[in-house]
Amino acid sequence: MTIVYVLFGFTWLLLLACYWRDLLRIQYYMGLVILLGLLEKVFYYSEYEHVDKNGETSKSKQLPIPLLY
């Protein structure tokens, strides 16, 4: 899923760069939602990687995830 968000984000940035004069405000917010989704998946991936290596969860890695909402 992280790869999908990276592809969406890259495509969105490319389209923003091409049509920056014709953008509506909502299109900036859509880019922000894509960025927040990417950050959420990065935090989840980090947490899963930590659990895989250590066998237990880390409270410090779980804290930023709900703050993204």
Stockholm file with secondary structure:
# STOCKHOLM 1.0

chainA/1-69         MTIVYVLFGFTWLLLLACYWRDLLRIQYYMGLVILLGLLEKVFYYSEYEHVDKNGETSKSKQLPIPLLY
#=GR chainA/1-69 SS CHHHHHHHHHHHHHHHHHTGGGCCHHHHHHHHHHHHHHHHHHHHHHHHHHHHHHSSCCHHHHSHHHHTC
#=GC SS_cons        CHHHHHHHHHHHHHHHHHTGGGCCHHHHHHHHHHHHHHHHHHHHHHHHHHHHHHSSCCHHHHSHHHHTC
//
